[in-house]
Each structure stands twice: as structure tokens, then as C-alpha cells.
Amino acid sequence: MDIAAPRSPWRVQPTETDLGHPAPTPSPGQPVLRCENISRWFGGVRALTDVSLAVDQGEIFGLVGPNGSGKTTLVNSITGFYPPQQGSIHFEGQKINGVRPHRIASLGIARTFQNVALFKGMSVLDNILMGRHAFMHPSALASLFYWWWAEKEEIRNRDKVEEIIDLLQLESVRDEPVEVIPLGMQKRVELARALAAEPRMLILDEPMAGMNQEEKEYIVRFILDAKEALNLTILIIEHHMDVITAICNRALVLNNGSMIAQGPVREAVNHPAVIAAYIGGVSDAA
Ligand SMILES: Nc1ncnc2c1ncn2[C@@H]1O[C@H](COP(=O)(O)OP(=O)(O)OP(=O)(O)O)[C@@H](O)[C@H]1O
């Protein structure tokens, strides 16, 4: 056994069988995520039709559209929850269609959910530690023989979580049960849990839903700080158009599961087809 570089039984390694060898990390400006002609339907409901996008390394890419236009379905396709029936998805050059969600997470894609999905009854700290689950898979036998390694891993997990708590300024609520803290903070804990997985790509599904103006400004600041500090590429679904135009480089607009505009963010959201789609629909421009 190589003592200098022991094989950790807890770290999930991408296998070569279905995913090929780990691809080199793309340089800035190169696509990290590429979706080509994605279609997904649920019975007779066509949620996505021929949707394509490419998210470049280091950019913030906005995904917008009226309610029911297919945004969450697209994110669920990328993250493996609802694999597309047609089309292909590549992350860092590797095809990830049909790969299960936990494997996709271990490849470097983390997400937050539209509705707060935290573990009630657990503290803020423990909820964030859950984000480290991909790094903690001890079997009983492995624990017995690798206890010293487990201890090292435990320290590393805790250190990483402390770093994230510091970055997102959650120190004051770290020991609180997560359900007693305000919604804005709960959303921040969700972001922290996603960051604890050390992703290279972060997918945020309406991170500002239900927030007041002050909370919105806070979370935007934290997202931008995290992106800088952790060198992230971000795909964000958001109904607040002021946020989308302020922080995104480019955007894709969906309507009824189809693409109606894509490009530099201001061009995309001001496209006549987008304005037409929003009339009488989403009015949350604040
Ligand atoms: N699990 C499912 N079963 C059946 N239909 C679904 C399912 N998930 C999504 N849909 C349908 O697919 C379409 C797209 O829904 P989706 O949630 O992706 O839209 P959205 O743009 O994220 O909407 P919102 O902004 O309201 O979250 C809708 O017609 C929705 O009812």
C-alpha cells in the first residue's frame, strides 16, 4: 500500500466505465456544460422540446421563463433526476445522460432546490455537513482498518464546512435548529450545503424566491463572493429580472418548453418574443 497516497475508501471516484477518464478542466470561456436538443415529456405533457445551451467556464448563465416553461425540468435533466428522453448532456466533456444524481454530484455539479429542502430538527452546521456526504462513505470494515484516515477525513470535512460558514457568514446561527432561522438564512444554508460538496458548477433554482429586497441583496452578494472565492461556474433560475440582468453574462429564455431567446443577458431578456411571453404572465420585475 502506498502510504504517501492512500486510497480513501470514503471518497467517491468517477468510474471509467460509463464516464470515460476525467476530462481536463476547461479554461475560462470554454463550455463546461453543453446540452444539445434536450426533449423531456411527462405522459402527454411536453416539458422541454429541443433545448440547447452551452455554459462557459466561469460565467453566470441565467435560465428564465414564465411559470411552467420548463426551467426546473431542464435542471432536473442536467442533474439526473429526470433524464431527457432525447438529446445529450455533457459536463466537462463527459456525457452524463442517464447518470444517476449522486454520481453527477460527485462529478462536480451541486444544486439548490426551488423550495427549501433542509433537514428539519438538525442544526445549521449538521445540514451543511450533509453536503459532504460524497466524501463520507465508510463501510464498517473500512472504518476498522482506516480509522486514522477516517479521523483525517473528518477533520478535513469539518474544516471545509467551517470555511463555508465563514464565507457565507453563518457563524451566529451555526448551532440553531435550521427551521427556526428566517427564510433568507435558510436559503443561505442551502447554498452553503451545495458549496460544501466542492462543486465546480453550481445550479441555483430560484435562490431568491420569497425574499424581501434586503435578503435578495444579501444572497446576491454571497453568490458573487462564493463564485470568486471558489472559482465556480453558475447556472441560475430566477424570476427577479433585475437580478438576472445584474449578475448574468448570458441567458436562455424558455416558453412552453421551447427556447425563445438566448444570448447576452440584456439582448435575451429584451427580445420581443420574451416580452410577448411575459405579458399577462410573470410580472415580478422588482
Ligand atoms: N414530475 C412531473 N410530472 C408531470 N408533469 C411535470 C412534472 N414536472 C414538471 N412537469 C410539467 O412540465 C412543465 C414544466 O414544468 P417546470 O416545473 O419545469 O416549469 P418551470 O419553468 O420550472 O416553472 P416554475 O417557474 O413555476 O417553477 C409543466 O407543465 C409541469 O406541469
The ligand as an SDF file (V2000), in Angstrom:
LIG
                    3D

 31 33  0  0  0  0  0  0  0  0999 V2000
  -42.9080   15.2530  -12.4630 N   0  0  0  0  0  0  0  0  0  0  0  0
  -43.7430   15.8000  -13.3470 C   0  0  0  0  0  0  0  0  0  0  0  0
  -44.8470   15.1510  -13.7580 N   0  0  0  0  0  0  0  0  0  0  0  0
  -45.6910   15.6940  -14.6560 C   0  0  0  0  0  0  0  0  0  0  0  0
  -45.5230   16.9140  -15.2000 N   0  0  0  0  0  0  0  0  0  0  0  0
  -44.4400   17.6270  -14.8250 C   0  0  0  0  0  0  0  0  0  0  0  0
  -43.5010   17.1180  -13.8820 C   0  0  0  0  0  0  0  0  0  0  0  0
  -42.5260   18.0500  -13.7030 N   0  0  0  0  0  0  0  0  0  0  0  0
  -42.8500   19.0810  -14.4940 C   0  0  0  0  0  0  0  0  0  0  0  0
  -43.9980   18.8290  -15.1610 N   0  0  0  0  0  0  0  0  0  0  0  0
  -44.6680   19.7090  -16.1250 C   0  0  0  0  0  0  0  0  0  0  0  0
  -43.6820   20.1860  -17.0270 O   0  0  0  0  0  0  0  0  0  0  0  0
  -43.9060   21.5650  -17.3430 C   0  0  0  0  0  0  0  0  0  0  0  0
  -42.6820   22.3710  -16.9820 C   0  0  0  0  0  0  0  0  0  0  0  0
  -42.6020   22.4280  -15.5560 O   0  0  0  0  0  0  0  0  0  0  0  0
  -41.3500   23.0570  -14.8040 P   0  0  0  0  0  0  0  0  0  0  0  0
  -41.5610   22.8420  -13.3530 O   0  0  0  0  0  0  0  0  0  0  0  0
  -40.1130   22.5500  -15.4030 O   0  0  0  0  0  0  0  0  0  0  0  0
  -41.5130   24.5980  -15.1620 O   0  0  0  0  0  0  0  0  0  0  0  0
  -40.7790   25.8550  -14.5120 P   0  0  0  0  0  0  0  0  0  0  0  0
  -40.4320   26.7590  -15.6370 O   0  0  0  0  0  0  0  0  0  0  0  0
  -39.6840   25.4110  -13.6360 O   0  0  0  0  0  0  0  0  0  0  0  0
  -41.9490   26.5050  -13.6570 O   0  0  0  0  0  0  0  0  0  0  0  0
  -41.8810   27.4010  -12.3150 P   0  0  0  0  0  0  0  0  0  0  0  0
  -41.2720   28.7200  -12.6900 O   0  0  0  0  0  0  0  0  0  0  0  0
  -43.3090   27.5310  -11.9090 O   0  0  0  0  0  0  0  0  0  0  0  0
  -41.0600   26.6390  -11.3280 O   0  0  0  0  0  0  0  0  0  0  0  0
  -45.1720   21.9550  -16.5860 C   0  0  0  0  0  0  0  0  0  0  0  0
  -46.2680   21.8160  -17.4560 O   0  0  0  0  0  0  0  0  0  0  0  0
  -45.2370   20.9690  -15.4600 C   0  0  0  0  0  0  0  0  0  0  0  0
  -46.5550   20.7690  -15.0310 O   0  0  0  0  0  0  0  0  0  0  0  0
  1  2  1  0
  2  3  1  0
  2  7  2  0
  3  4  2  0
  4  5  1  0
  5  6  2  0
  6  7  1  0
  6 10  1  0
  7  8  1  0
  8  9  2  0
  9 10  1  0
 10 11  1  0
 11 12  1  0
 11 30  1  0
 12 13  1  0
 13 14  1  0
 13 28  1  0
 14 15  1  0
 15 16  1  0
 16 17  2  0
 16 18  1  0
 16 19  1  0
 19 20  1  0
 20 21  2  0
 20 22  1  0
 20 23  1  0
 23 24  1  0
 24 25  2  0
 24 26  1  0
 24 27  1  0
 28 29  1  0
 28 30  1  0
 30 31  1  0
M  END
$$$$
